[in-house]
Amino acid sequence: MSCVLGIDIGTTSTIAILIDLTGNVLAQTSRPVTLLSQQQGWAEEDPEQWWLNVCTLVPELLAQAEMPATSVLALGVTGMLPTTVLLDKQGQLLRPSIQQSDGRTGEQVRDIASEINEAQFIAKAGNGINQQLIASRLRWIEKHEPSVFDRIATVFGSYDFINWRLTGIRACEQNWALEAGFVDLSTGDLSEELIALAHVPRESIPPKTSSHAILGKVSAQAAAATGLATGTLVIGGAADHVASAYAAGIHAPGDVLLKLGGSADILIATSTPHPDRRMFLDYHILPGQFMPNGCMASGGSALNWFVQQFASGPVGLAKAAGMSPHQFLDSLAAKTPAGSDGVHILPYFLGEKTPIHDAAARGAIMGLSLNHEVRHVWRALLESFAYAFAHHVEVLNDMGHPTERFLASDGGANSQIWIQICADVLGHPVQTLKGHPGSCLGAAWLAAIGAGLTEDWKGVNRFITVGERFEPNLENKAIYQEGYKRYRASYKALNSVQLALMT
């Protein structure tokens, strides 16, 4: 039997999947990843841990599927974006990777913004001047780690690093290059002018490759380390959120994915890009299309934090009821009226990315009184992310992107009350999905496309089935319209207070 392999270099784990071309998952396994934060706002990881995970996961997959390595005809790697991985001329790692959630480069972002016209930059690069730009991170390294900066020979991303370890070829995938701020959107080529903003030599940014293009073949050295067969085809790879949305079926203009993972993401398909500083812009997996998207810094991570810090009582009751803490709190929230009896949360616990791009923003719980219980705060937390999605939808519509069909994926989509709240706040039905393993599936199917094993770009959909469809409850419309107004006003009011305290 022939099969293809997908690997996801995720923030908290490395995930691998083995699939055939008829819609069967043959094996799936994962290994944890350690997130390093030596100082407040920092987020780093060790790329060598990603590689060691790959070397462990591949033999496990083959053993689970009881298949020889020669059955794997191609593989694709997806991962976090845009991480910053640095190599010297000898191919040695210079430092830990700087992750997409890192928030150390505020000064460098301001410096870049003072040097160039942002409107012209957005028109050329497709994205705004923010902390996603690789140039801001390289400037930080230039200032704070000059001995590292002087030795930089290669700059690329997480899945680019794994591709290099597999093939020996240094390349950067198109979406890493686009969100990094190095691509001229009008030509699709790497821009010397944009790369110059990073203060590194032009040759340190390797050639750009498309997601499904064949990058190279597994080397003999990598085959010995991973258990793969020498010569196995390796494609360019893909950004994790884009690969996940592609696998979820976000294919037609107006399709929207609500991705409820550790962070909360929203992605939309379109045939026409409208660059805007408020949102990120990526290429779609489907040729000729684009995928504007937003990312909220927290999401499921905020729910986990609340459980760990404030829900010791419900945790015990959940165990007694045979439920997870999240399920138990959901059951309490379901008995709480829409609007949480006046409790209101601003969920900027890790600062916020889109659409406000404010790393200094902070979370707040408002409207508390002594009659409130944990169920009110939990429901308010769920409602806050629904309001955040509504904010993104408003921005996408303002940019000229219609939002017509809403799908929900990842762990948060298992929460019926959370999805119902999203449907109520958005005023649109939300369709959940079953059997979506994440971005590793998109990477695996792309490998099949790139290797010429199939020409069916939408064949990835056969692995996923639809779940429950949540219709908006019109009785809650007025309550959530007022709640959304409070949500938008709260940030403006609290931001002015914070600025006053800083001056």
C-alpha positions as CSV (number, residue, x, y, z in Angstrom):
1,M,0.0,0.0,0.0
2,S,1.2,3.5,-0.9
3,C,0.9,6.3,1.6
4,V,2.0,9.9,2.4
5,L,3.2,11.4,5.6
6,G,2.3,14.8,7.3
7,I,4.3,16.3,10.1
8,D,3.2,19.4,12.2
9,I,5.8,21.3,14.1
10,G,3.4,22.8,16.7
11,T,3.9,25.1,19.6
12,T,3.2,22.5,22.3
13,S,3.7,19.2,20.4
14,T,5.0,17.7,17.2
15,I,2.3,15.6,15.5
16,A,2.7,13.1,12.6
17,I,0.1,11.4,10.5
18,L,0.2,8.6,7.9
19,I,-2.6,8.5,5.4
20,D,-3.5,6.7,2.2
21,L,-5.2,8.3,-0.8
22,T,-8.7,6.9,-0.2
23,G,-9.5,8.7,3.0
24,N,-8.0,6.4,5.7
25,V,-5.8,7.5,8.5
26,L,-3.3,4.7,8.9
27,A,-1.5,6.0,12.0
28,Q,-1.1,9.1,14.1
29,T,1.2,10.0,17.0
30,S,2.8,13.0,18.8
31,R,5.6,14.1,21.1
32,P,5.6,17.2,23.4
33,V,7.6,20.3,22.8
34,T,9.0,22.6,25.5
35,L,8.2,26.3,25.2
36,L,11.0,28.4,26.7
37,S,10.3,31.9,28.2
38,Q,13.4,33.2,29.9
39,Q,12.0,36.7,30.3
40,Q,8.5,38.2,30.3
41,G,7.1,38.3,26.8
42,W,9.7,35.9,25.3
43,A,8.7,32.7,23.5
44,E,11.5,30.4,22.3
45,E,12.0,26.8,21.4
46,D,14.8,24.4,20.6
47,P,14.7,23.4,16.9
48,E,16.8,20.3,17.7
49,Q,13.9,19.1,19.8
50,W,11.6,19.3,16.8
51,W,14.1,17.2,14.8
52,L,14.5,14.6,17.6
53,N,10.7,14.4,17.7
54,V,10.6,13.7,14.0
55,C,13.2,11.0,14.3
56,T,11.1,9.4,17.1
57,L,7.7,9.8,15.5
58,V,8.4,8.3,12.0
59,P,9.4,4.8,13.3
60,E,6.3,4.9,15.6
61,L,4.0,5.6,12.7
62,L,5.5,2.9,10.5
63,A,5.2,0.4,13.4
64,Q,1.6,1.4,14.1
65,A,0.7,1.0,10.4
66,E,2.9,-2.1,10.0
67,M,4.3,-0.7,6.8
68,P,7.8,-0.5,5.4
69,A,9.4,2.9,4.9
70,T,9.3,2.4,1.1
71,S,5.5,2.7,1.3
72,V,5.9,6.4,2.2
73,L,6.1,8.0,-1.2
74,A,6.1,11.7,-0.1
75,L,5.9,13.8,3.0
76,G,5.0,17.4,3.9
77,V,5.9,19.4,6.9
78,T,3.8,22.2,8.4
79,G,4.5,24.4,11.4
80,M,4.2,27.6,13.3
81,L,4.5,30.9,11.5
82,P,6.6,33.0,11.4
83,T,9.2,31.5,13.7
84,T,12.8,32.6,13.3
85,V,15.5,30.0,13.0
86,L,19.1,31.0,12.5
87,L,22.0,28.9,11.1
88,D,25.7,29.8,10.6
89,K,27.7,28.9,7.5
90,Q,28.4,25.4,8.9
91,G,24.7,24.8,9.5
92,Q,24.9,25.1,13.2
93,L,22.0,26.6,15.1
94,L,23.0,30.0,16.5
95,R,20.3,30.3,19.2
96,P,16.8,29.0,20.1
97,S,14.1,29.9,17.7
98,I,12.0,33.0,18.3
99,Q,8.4,31.9,18.2
100,Q,5.4,33.6,16.6
101,S,4.0,34.6,20.0
102,D,7.2,36.3,21.1
103,G,6.6,40.0,22.1
104,R,10.1,41.4,22.7
105,T,10.4,43.6,19.6
106,G,8.2,46.6,20.3
107,E,11.1,49.0,20.0
108,Q,12.2,47.6,16.7
109,V,8.7,47.7,15.3
110,R,8.5,51.4,16.1
111,D,11.9,52.0,14.5
112,I,10.8,50.3,11.3
113,A,7.6,52.3,11.3
114,S,9.6,55.6,11.7
115,E,11.8,54.7,8.7
116,I,9.1,53.9,6.0
117,N,5.6,54.8,5.0
118,E,3.4,52.1,6.4
119,A,0.7,52.4,3.7
120,Q,3.4,51.9,1.0
121,F,4.9,49.0,3.0
122,I,1.5,47.3,3.3
123,A,0.8,47.7,-0.4
124,K,4.2,46.2,-1.3
125,A,4.5,43.5,1.4
126,G,0.8,42.6,2.0
127,N,1.1,42.8,5.7
128,G,1.5,45.6,8.2
129,I,4.4,46.7,10.4
130,N,4.0,44.6,13.5
131,Q,5.9,42.0,15.7
132,Q,5.3,39.3,13.1
133,L,8.0,40.8,10.9
134,I,11.2,38.9,10.9
135,A,13.0,42.2,10.4
136,S,12.0,43.3,13.8
137,R,13.4,40.2,15.4
138,L,16.7,40.3,13.5
139,R,17.1,44.0,14.5
140,W,16.6,42.9,18.2
141,I,19.3,40.3,17.8
142,E,21.5,42.9,16.1
143,K,21.2,45.1,19.2
144,H,21.2,42.6,22.0
145,E,23.1,39.6,20.6
146,P,25.6,41.1,18.1
147,S,27.9,38.1,18.2
148,V,25.0,35.9,17.0
149,F,23.9,38.5,14.4
150,D,27.4,38.7,12.9
151,R,27.4,34.9,12.2
152,I,23.9,34.6,10.6
153,A,24.1,32.8,7.3
154,T,20.5,31.5,7.0
155,V,17.2,32.7,8.2
156,F,14.1,30.6,7.8
157,G,11.1,29.0,9.7
158,S,10.2,26.0,11.7
159,Y,9.2,23.6,8.9
160,D,12.0,25.0,6.7
161,F,14.4,23.8,9.3
162,I,13.0,20.3,9.3
163,N,12.9,20.3,5.5
164,W,16.6,21.2,5.5
165,R,17.4,18.4,8.0
166,L,15.5,16.0,5.7
167,T,17.0,17.1,2.4
168,G,20.0,19.3,3.0
169,I,18.3,22.0,1.0
170,R,17.9,25.5,2.5
171,A,14.7,27.1,1.3
172,C,11.8,29.2,2.8
173,E,8.2,28.4,2.1
174,Q,6.0,31.1,0.5
175,N,3.8,31.9,3.5
176,W,6.8,32.1,5.9
177,A,8.4,34.6,3.5
178,L,5.1,36.6,3.1
179,E,4.3,37.0,6.8
180,A,8.0,37.6,7.4
181,G,7.7,40.7,5.3
182,F,10.1,39.7,2.6
183,V,7.8,39.2,-0.4
184,D,6.7,41.8,-3.0
185,L,3.0,40.9,-3.3
186,S,2.8,42.3,-6.8
187,T,5.4,39.9,-8.2
188,G,5.4,37.1,-5.7
189,D,9.2,37.3,-5.5
190,L,11.5,38.0,-2.6
191,S,12.3,41.7,-2.4
192,E,15.8,43.0,-1.8
193,E,14.3,46.3,-0.5
194,L,12.2,44.5,2.1
195,I,15.0,42.1,3.1
196,A,17.3,45.1,3.6
197,L,15.0,46.3,6.5
198,A,16.3,43.3,8.4
199,H,19.9,44.5,8.2
200,V,21.1,41.0,7.1
201,P,22.8,40.1,3.8
202,R,20.4,39.2,0.9
203,E,21.8,35.7,0.6
204,S,20.9,34.9,4.2
205,I,17.3,34.5,3.1
206,P,17.2,31.3,1.0
207,P,15.2,30.8,-2.2
208,K,11.4,30.8,-1.9
209,T,9.4,27.6,-2.6
210,S,5.6,27.1,-3.0
211,S,3.8,24.8,-0.6
212,H,3.2,21.8,-2.8
213,A,6.3,22.0,-5.0
214,I,8.9,19.2,-4.6
215,L,11.7,20.7,-2.6
216,G,14.0,17.6,-2.6
217,K,14.5,14.1,-1.4
218,V,15.3,12.5,1.9
219,S,19.0,12.2,2.2
220,A,20.8,9.0,3.2
221,Q,21.8,10.7,6.5
222,A,18.2,11.8,7.3
223,A,17.0,8.3,6.3
224,A,19.3,6.7,8.8
225,A,18.1,9.2,11.5
226,T,14.4,8.9,10.9
227,G,13.7,5.5,9.4
228,L,12.4,7.0,6.2
229,A,13.6,5.6,2.8
230,T,16.3,7.4,1.1
231,G,14.9,9.4,-1.9
232,T,11.4,9.9,-0.4
233,L,10.0,13.1,-1.9
234,V,9.7,16.2,0.3
235,I,7.5,19.2,-0.6
236,G,7.9,22.8,0.4
237,G,5.5,22.6,3.3
238,A,2.9,24.9,4.7
239,A,2.0,27.3,7.5
240,D,0.1,25.4,10.1
241,H,-3.0,27.6,10.3
242,V,-3.3,27.7,6.5
243,A,-2.9,23.9,6.2
244,S,-5.5,23.3,8.9
245,A,-8.0,25.6,7.2
246,Y,-7.4,24.0,3.8
247,A,-8.0,20.5,5.3
248,A,-11.2,21.9,7.0
249,G,-12.7,22.8,3.7
250,I,-12.1,26.5,3.6
251,H,-11.9,26.6,-0.2
252,A,-14.5,29.0,-1.7
253,P,-14.6,32.8,-1.2
254,G,-16.7,33.6,1.8
255,D,-15.7,30.3,3.7
256,V,-14.6,31.1,7.2
257,L,-12.9,28.9,9.8
258,L,-13.1,29.6,13.5
259,K,-10.1,27.7,14.8
260,L,-10.4,27.3,18.6
261,G,-7.0,26.0,19.8
262,G,-4.5,27.4,22.3
263,S,-5.0,30.7,20.5
264,A,-8.1,31.6,18.6
265,D,-7.8,32.1,14.8
266,I,-10.1,33.1,12.1
267,L,-9.3,32.4,8.4
268,I,-11.2,33.2,5.2
269,A,-10.7,32.2,1.6
270,T,-10.7,34.8,-1.1
271,S,-9.5,35.2,-4.7
272,T,-8.6,38.9,-4.2
273,P,-6.2,40.1,-1.5
274,H,-7.0,43.4,0.2
275,P,-3.8,44.1,2.3
276,D,-4.7,45.8,5.5
277,R,-2.6,46.5,8.6
278,R,-5.4,45.0,10.9
279,M,-5.1,41.5,9.6
280,F,-2.5,39.0,8.4
281,L,-2.3,38.0,4.7
282,D,-1.2,34.5,3.5
283,Y,-1.4,32.6,0.3
284,H,-4.1,29.9,0.2
285,I,-3.1,26.3,-0.4
286,L,-5.2,26.4,-3.5
287,P,-3.2,28.1,-6.3
288,G,-4.4,31.6,-7.2
289,Q,-6.2,32.2,-3.9
290,F,-5.3,34.0,-0.7
291,M,-6.2,33.5,3.0
292,P,-6.5,36.7,5.1
293,N,-6.6,35.7,8.7
294,G,-6.5,36.9,12.3
295,C,-5.0,35.5,15.4
296,M,-6.0,36.2,19.0
297,A,-3.0,35.7,21.3
298,S,-5.1,33.6,23.8
299,G,-8.0,31.3,23.4
300,G,-8.0,27.8,24.9
301,S,-4.9,28.9,26.8
302,A,-7.0,31.4,28.7
303,L,-9.6,28.8,29.5
304,N,-6.8,26.5,30.8
305,W,-5.4,29.3,32.9
306,F,-8.8,30.0,34.4
307,V,-9.3,26.3,35.3
308,Q,-5.8,26.1,36.9
309,Q,-6.0,29.3,38.9
310,F,-9.6,29.7,39.9
311,A,-11.6,26.5,39.5
312,S,-10.3,24.1,42.2
313,G,-13.8,23.5,43.4
314,P,-15.4,22.7,40.0
315,V,-12.4,20.5,39.2
316,G,-13.2,18.3,42.2
317,L,-16.9,18.2,41.2
318,A,-16.0,17.5,37.6
319,K,-14.0,14.4,38.7
320,A,-16.9,13.2,40.8
321,A,-19.3,13.6,37.8
322,G,-16.9,11.8,35.4
323,M,-16.3,15.0,33.4
324,S,-13.4,17.2,32.5
325,P,-13.2,20.5,34.3
326,H,-14.0,22.3,31.0
327,Q,-17.0,20.1,30.4
328,F,-18.3,20.7,33.9
329,L,-17.8,24.5,33.7
330,D,-19.6,24.4,30.3
331,S,-22.6,22.7,32.0
332,L,-22.7,25.5,34.5
333,A,-22.4,28.1,31.8
334,A,-25.3,26.5,29.9
335,K,-27.5,27.3,33.0
336,T,-26.4,30.9,33.0
337,P,-28.2,33.5,30.9
338,A,-26.7,35.1,27.8
339,G,-24.7,38.1,28.9
340,S,-23.5,36.4,32.1
341,D,-25.7,38.6,34.3
342,G,-23.5,41.6,33.6
343,V,-20.0,40.0,33.9
344,H,-17.9,41.1,31.0
345,I,-14.3,40.1,30.0
346,L,-11.7,41.6,27.8
347,P,-9.6,38.5,26.8
348,Y,-6.2,40.2,26.1
349,F,-4.3,38.1,28.6
350,L,-1.3,37.8,26.4
351,G,-1.6,41.2,24.8
352,E,-3.4,41.0,21.5
353,K,-2.5,40.4,17.9
354,T,-5.2,41.1,15.3
355,P,-6.9,43.4,14.7
356,I,-5.5,45.8,17.3
357,H,-1.8,44.7,17.3
358,D,-1.2,45.8,20.9
359,A,1.3,43.7,22.8
360,A,0.8,45.9,25.8
361,A,-3.0,45.3,26.0
362,R,-4.1,43.4,29.1
363,G,-7.1,41.3,30.1
364,A,-9.8,42.5,32.4
365,I,-12.8,41.1,34.2
366,M,-15.6,43.7,34.7
367,G,-19.0,43.9,36.2
368,L,-18.4,41.6,39.2
369,S,-20.5,41.7,42.2
370,L,-21.0,39.4,45.2
371,N,-23.9,37.6,43.6
372,H,-21.8,36.2,40.8
373,E,-20.4,32.7,40.8
374,V,-17.7,30.8,38.8
375,R,-20.3,30.0,36.1
376,H,-20.8,33.6,35.3
377,V,-17.1,34.2,34.8
378,W,-16.7,31.1,32.7
379,R,-19.5,32.0,30.4
380,A,-18.2,35.6,30.2
381,L,-14.9,34.2,29.1
382,L,-16.5,32.1,26.3
383,E,-18.5,35.1,25.3
384,S,-15.4,37.3,25.1
385,F,-13.8,35.2,22.4
386,A,-17.1,35.2,20.4
387,Y,-17.0,39.0,20.6
388,A,-13.4,38.9,19.4
389,F,-14.5,36.7,16.4
390,A,-17.2,39.3,15.7
391,H,-14.6,42.1,15.7
392,H,-12.6,40.2,13.1
393,V,-15.6,39.5,11.0
394,E,-16.4,43.2,11.1
395,V,-12.9,44.0,9.9
396,L,-13.0,41.4,7.2
397,N,-16.2,42.8,5.9
398,D,-14.8,46.3,6.0
399,M,-11.8,45.0,3.9
400,G,-14.2,43.7,1.3
401,H,-14.4,40.0,2.2
402,P,-17.9,38.6,2.5
403,T,-18.3,36.1,5.4
404,E,-20.9,33.5,4.3
405,R,-20.2,30.0,5.7
406,F,-18.7,29.4,9.2
407,L,-16.9,26.2,10.2
408,A,-15.4,25.5,13.6
409,S,-12.4,23.2,14.3
410,D,-9.9,22.2,16.9
411,G,-10.5,21.4,20.6
412,G,-12.8,24.3,21.4
413,A,-15.2,23.1,18.7
414,N,-16.1,20.2,21.1
415,S,-17.7,22.7,23.5
416,Q,-21.3,23.0,22.4
417,I,-22.0,26.0,24.6
418,W,-19.0,27.8,23.2
419,I,-20.0,27.2,19.6
420,Q,-23.6,28.1,20.3
421,I,-22.4,31.4,21.8
422,C,-20.3,32.0,18.7
423,A,-23.4,31.4,16.5
424,D,-25.5,33.7,18.6
425,V,-22.9,36.6,18.7
426,L,-22.1,36.3,14.9
427,G,-25.8,35.8,13.9
428,H,-24.8,33.0,11.6
429,P,-25.0,29.2,11.7
430,V,-21.7,27.6,12.7
431,Q,-20.9,24.1,11.4
432,T,-18.6,21.9,13.5
433,L,-16.3,19.2,12.0
434,K,-15.5,15.7,13.0
435,G,-12.2,13.8,12.4
436,H,-10.1,16.9,11.8
437,P,-6.6,16.0,13.1
438,G,-5.1,19.4,12.4
439,S,-2.6,20.8,10.0
440,C,-0.6,17.6,9.7
441,L,-3.5,16.3,7.5
442,G,-3.2,19.3,5.1
443,A,0.5,18.8,4.9
444,A,0.1,15.1,4.0
445,W,-2.4,15.7,1.3
446,L,-0.2,18.4,-0.2
447,A,2.6,15.9,-0.3
448,A,0.3,13.7,-2.4
449,I,-0.5,16.6,-4.7
450,G,3.2,17.6,-5.1
451,A,4.3,14.0,-5.8
452,G,1.7,13.7,-8.5
453,L,-0.2,10.9,-6.7
454,T,-3.5,12.8,-7.1
455,E,-4.7,16.0,-8.9
456,D,-7.7,16.3,-6.6
457,W,-7.0,19.4,-4.5
458,K,-10.2,19.0,-2.5
459,G,-9.7,15.3,-1.9
460,V,-8.5,16.1,1.6
461,N,-12.1,16.7,2.5
462,R,-12.9,12.9,2.4
463,F,-11.0,12.5,5.7
464,I,-13.3,14.9,7.6
465,T,-17.1,14.7,8.2
466,V,-19.5,17.4,9.4
467,G,-20.7,17.4,13.0
468,E,-23.5,19.4,14.6
469,R,-24.7,22.6,13.0
470,F,-25.5,25.4,15.5
471,E,-28.2,27.9,14.5
472,P,-28.2,31.3,16.2
473,N,-30.7,31.8,18.9
474,L,-32.5,35.0,17.9
475,E,-33.7,35.5,21.5
476,N,-30.1,36.4,22.4
477,K,-29.6,38.8,19.5
478,A,-30.2,42.1,21.4
479,I,-28.2,41.0,24.4
480,Y,-25.2,40.1,22.4
481,Q,-25.4,43.3,20.3
482,E,-25.1,45.3,23.4
483,G,-22.4,43.0,24.7
484,Y,-20.4,43.5,21.6
485,K,-20.7,47.3,22.0
486,R,-19.3,47.0,25.5
487,Y,-16.5,44.8,24.3
488,R,-15.4,47.3,21.8
489,A,-15.7,50.2,24.2
490,S,-13.9,48.5,27.0
491,Y,-10.5,48.3,25.2
492,K,-10.7,51.9,24.3
493,A,-11.5,53.0,27.8
494,L,-8.9,50.7,29.5
495,N,-6.2,51.6,27.0
496,S,-6.6,55.3,27.8
497,V,-6.3,54.5,31.5
498,Q,-3.2,52.4,31.0
499,L,-1.6,55.1,28.9
500,A,-2.4,57.7,31.6
501,L,-0.7,55.5,34.2
502,M,2.4,55.2,32.0
503,T,2.9,58.9,31.6
